[in-house]
């Protein structure tokens, strides 16, 4: 049989000096760190989701305002050219491909 010796100085503690040579983290320390990081990420993820929802609503509102202003300017130009014609239009979709989901109605209150 071979006589093998192992250097166990790295895993022993000096009780008199209350210091240990152990390096690294224990499993409990790692689990506690993971739990703390997860708890910190929950509110951040919730805020991010709310910000994305708000951003999408703002984008939709901006598109609607832009399209309404565009249509009002178009009706104004038509009125300048011919004021006697009625401008009533039933529910109609915009002809531009990115905006064809949006619809408008024009009514002329004579």
N, C-alpha and C positions, 0 to 999 in steps of 0.2 A: 504494500500500500504506500501511496505517495503521501508525504506529509506536506499539506498545503497550509499556508498561513494567509490570513486575510487581514487587511488593514481596516480596522473598524473604528478608527478615530473620527470619521466623518458622521457617524451615526450615534455617537455617545455624547452624553451631556455631562458637563462638569457641575456637580451639585453644589460645590463650594462657591463657585463664581456665578451660579445661576445663568449660565449661558449654554447654548447648544450649538453644535456645528451643523445641524440640519439645514439644508438649503432647499428652497422651493416652498410651495404652498401645499397645504393639506386639502383633501377633498372637500371638507366642510367649508374652508375658506373660499375655494373656487365656486362652490354652490351658492354661498352667500353673495359673492360678487356678481354671479349671473343673475340672481334674483334681484339685486339692487339695480343692475343695468336694465333688466326687463321692466321693473317698476318705474324707472325714469323714462323709458321709451313710450310707455302707454300714453301719458298726456301729450307728448310730442306728436305721436301718430294721430291722436284725436284732433289736435290743433291743425295739423297738416291737412287732414280730411276736410275739416270745416273751411279752411282757406281755399282748397280746390273747389268745393261746392260754391262758395261765394264768388270765386273767379269765373266759374262757368255761368252763373246767373248774371254777373256783370257783363260778360261777353255777349250773352243772349240779348240783354237789354240794350247794349250798344248797337247791335245789329238791327234791332227793331227800330230804334230811334233813327239810325242812318237811313233805313228803308222808308220810314214814314216821311222824313224830311225830303228824300229824293222824290217820292211820289207827289208830295205837296208842291214841290218846285215844278214838276212836270205838269200838274194841273194848272198852276199859275201861268206857265208859258202858253198852254192851250187856251186859257181864258183871254190872254192878251191878244192872241190871234183871232179868236172868234168867241165873243162873249154871249152870243145868243143861243148857242147850242147847250143842251142839258148835259151834264157831266156824270150822270148816274152810271155806276158800274156795279155789277153784282160781285160776289166773292170771287176773286181772281188771284191766281198765283203769280209771283214775279217770274219774269222770263229768264233771269240769270241762273245758271246751273247751281251755284252754291246757295242761292236764296229761294229755290223753287218750293221749299217746304213752307215758306212764309206766304200768307195770303192777305189781301186787302180788299176794302170796299170803299167806293166813292159814292157819296150821295150829295145831290145838289138841292139845297133848301132855297127854292125860289121865293 
